[in-house]
Structure formats: C-alpha cells, structure tokens
Amino acid sequence: MTTTNQTSLRANTRRGLHARWRALRMLAAATLVGAALAGCTGEQFQKGYILPPGALEQIPIGASQDQVLIVMGTPSTVATLDGEVFYYISQRSERMVAFMNQKVVDQRVIAVYFDKNRRVRRLANYGLQDGKIFDFISRTTPTSGQEMSYLTPLFKLLSFN
C-alpha cells in the first residue's frame, strides 16, 4: 500500500470512530434525560391506618370490642364519649412531580362507638366533603357537641397545608 492510501484509510477509520462516539454520546444523553424525566412522575402517599377491604362489613352493630380489635386492629386513638370510641385515622396525599409539595386527596377518621357493655353501638366513616366533616356511612354532617369538638382537631392535625 502506498502512503496516500494508508493516510486515507486512517482518516476514514478516524471518521468512523468519531461518528460512533458521537452516536454513543447522543444515546447516553437521551437515556439520561429519559431517566431524569421518569423520576418526575407523580407519587401517592398513604399515612396512618389502611382500612382492609370489607372490614366495616365484618363489624355488625352489637359486635364485641374484641371482635373489632381482631378485624380492625389497634386504633389510632381512643376517646370516652358516652362510652368508649375507637378512632382509626388515615390520610392519602399525592404529588404530580417529584420535587413539588404534596396535596391532600382524602382524609378519613373511622369511628367505632361502644356502649357501656363494650358492644358496637354505631360505626362512622368521617371524611371531608365540601370542606366540612361528613359521615360517609350515615351520609350526614355531625352537629356541634362533644363528638364534633373531638373530630375537628383530628382533621386539623391531619391537614399539613
């Protein structure tokens, strides 16, 4: 081979290697951008008590306090309002982008009311509807009184906004 042919062959080889490296760098950059964007997808968070499916249906009126503990587990807090009340507190929030603040989507307080004989007197599933505390079982808004004065601070405590 002549010197001119060797120089031409080396130049072509260098151009080919340079083009491959450029393509490899572009692929790496595209992969890096894709991974960064994948990290920005939304997330959901569950805090507090997670209600097992069908748990409230397993607790009929008149059930014992022990049966409630077996089905629902240990309550988040306990109060004494005309008998004992178990409260199971939960909050669900989400954020659309990884670095943004969380937005509360749902807050719930499940209340199990007992009579003096430690039997279930009433069940309530409190949440917020239109900014007011609402019982999703009886479909009513509780009126002011001892029960309402206990629920309001619970919901204020849960909302971190």
Disulfide bonds with the S-S distance in Angstrom:
none
